[in-house]
Amino acid sequence: MSYEFILAEKDGPIGVVTLNRPPQLNALSYGLVKELAQAMESFDQDPEIRVIVLTGGEKVFAAGADIKEMVDATPFDERVRGRFDFRDRINKISKPVIAAVSGYALGGGCEIAMSCDIILASETARFGQPEVNLGIIPGSGGTQRLTRTVGKYRAMELMLTGDQLTAREAERLGLVNKVVPVELLLEEAKNLARKIAAKAPLAVKLAKEAVLKAANTPLDEGLEFERKSFYLLLASEDRKEGMRAFLEKRKPEFRGK
């Protein structure tokens, strides 16, 4: 499938999606978000792909929504257009998604990064939810995910002031897994993706679901989901292969079954 606003390519078991509107600082237009959802769903359904890397290139991740599209929009316009419907589809990707963030990740860009499972950032990365400067608030999870990650008081300050976090500040607050030089960012993300891709796909998928349960549900409900997932994996061929390989002191060959 060819795209106008993004790039999508395979690198072995890794699907790489690059936001590609550089003159607009990768502003999240309706067309871009639609293509992003389509590309990520395509990789999610591809049996050859085990991990997805999402990036915007070395200069910018995404500086926010495309304000030109929104300046005269009514609530009805936005609802019919379904911009957030495509964002919700991105949030439901079952395979691990690694965000490789360089430059601005603001507004909707920050929200998309936070919807990923792991965030690697270059030293130039900047995170923020500056919607208050435009007379609005985040509409795709920013108030909820940022609060769950950095805590009520820091999130409140960022939401009410529109201030930005540097990459190192984001790392200290737990929003970023690791900060690396710009020129190493994509390869670092791919190295991490390859490490995850070598694991048992079913176990990776259920581990992701269990961690998301921990973030979004009460403890008892999360524990119940974890236990059921554990029992389910005992019936998989990969579980048998993994345990046999461990006992036989060899590298396992996981098949996702």
C-alpha positions, 0 to 999 in steps of 0.5 A, spaced: 500 500 500 502 506 498 501 512 502 501 520 501 503 522 508 507 517 511 512 511 509 512 504 511 517 499 510 519 492 513 526 491 516 525 483 517 520 482 523 520 490 524 515 494 521 517 501 521 512 507 520 515 514 519 510 520 519 512 524 513 510 531 512 516 535 514 514 542 511 508 542 516 513 539 522 509 532 521 502 536 523 497 530 524 492 532 519 486 527 518 489 524 512 496 523 516 492 520 522 488 515 517 494 513 513 497 511 520 492 507 523 491 503 516 499 502 516 499 500 523 493 495 522 496 492 516 503 491 520 499 488 526 495 483 521 502 481 518 504 474 520 512 476 518 512 482 523 512 482 530 514 489 533 512 496 530 517 502 530 513 509 529 518 515 528 517 522 525 525 522 522 531 526 526 528 533 526 521 532 529 516 527 531 509 531 530 508 538 533 501 537 534 494 537 530 493 540 523 490 547 526 489 549 519 484 543 519 481 545 525 480 552 526 473 553 523 471 546 525 464 545 529 463 539 534 459 536 528 465 536 523 470 533 528 465 527 530 463 526 522 470 526 520 472 521 525 479 523 527 479 520 534 476 514 531 482 513 527 486 515 534 482 509 537 484 504 532 492 506 533 491 505 540 488 498 539 494 495 536 496 488 539 503 488 537 508 492 541 509 499 538 516 503 540 516 510 539 522 513 536 522 520 538 526 526 536 524 533 536 517 536 538 512 531 540 507 536 542 499 535 543 497 530 538 504 528 537 505 527 545 499 523 545 500 518 539 507 517 543 504 516 549 499 511 546 505 506 544 508 501 549 515 504 549 518 511 548 525 512 546 527 519 545 533 523 542 537 528 546 533 533 542 526 531 544 521 535 547 514 533 550 508 537 551 500 538 551 500 545 549 493 545 547 491 550 553 494 555 549 489 554 543 483 555 548 482 547 548 485 541 552 487 534 549 482 530 546 486 523 545 488 521 551 493 526 553 490 528 560 489 521 562 496 518 560 500 523 562 497 523 569 498 516 570 505 516 568 508 522 571 503 523 577 497 528 578 501 535 580 506 534 574 501 533 569 497 538 572 502 543 571 504 541 564 496 541 562 495 548 565 501 552 563 502 548 556 510 548 558 514 542 555 519 537 558 526 536 555 528 529 553 532 528 560 526 531 564 521 526 561 526 520 562 526 522 569 519 522 570 518 515 567 515 518 560 521 516 556 525 509 557 531 511 554 535 518 551 540 517 546 544 521 541 539 523 535 544 519 530 543 513 534 535 513 535 532 509 530 537 504 530 537 503 538 529 502 537 530 497 531 535 493 536 530 493 542 525 491 537 529 485 534 530 483 542 523 483 543 521 480 536 526 474 538 521 472 544 515 468 543 509 472 540 503 469 544 507 471 550 509 478 548 502 479 546 499 477 552 504 480 556 503 487 553 495 486 554 497 484 562 501 491 563 495 495 559 490 492 564 495 494 570 495 501 568 487 501 566 484 497 571 483 495 579 489 490 582 484 484 582 481 485 575 489 485 573 491 479 577 485 475 574 487 477 567 494 475 568 492 468 571 488 467 566 493 469 561 498 464 564 494 458 564 492 460 556 500 460 555 501 453 558 497 450 552 501 453 547 507 450 542 511 456 544 511 454 551 513 447 550 519 449 545 521 455 550 522 450 556 525 444 552 530 449 549 532 452 556 533 445 559 537 443 553 541 449 553 539 451 546 536 457 543 528 456 542 525 457 535 518 460 537 513 460 531 507 464 535 503 458 536 
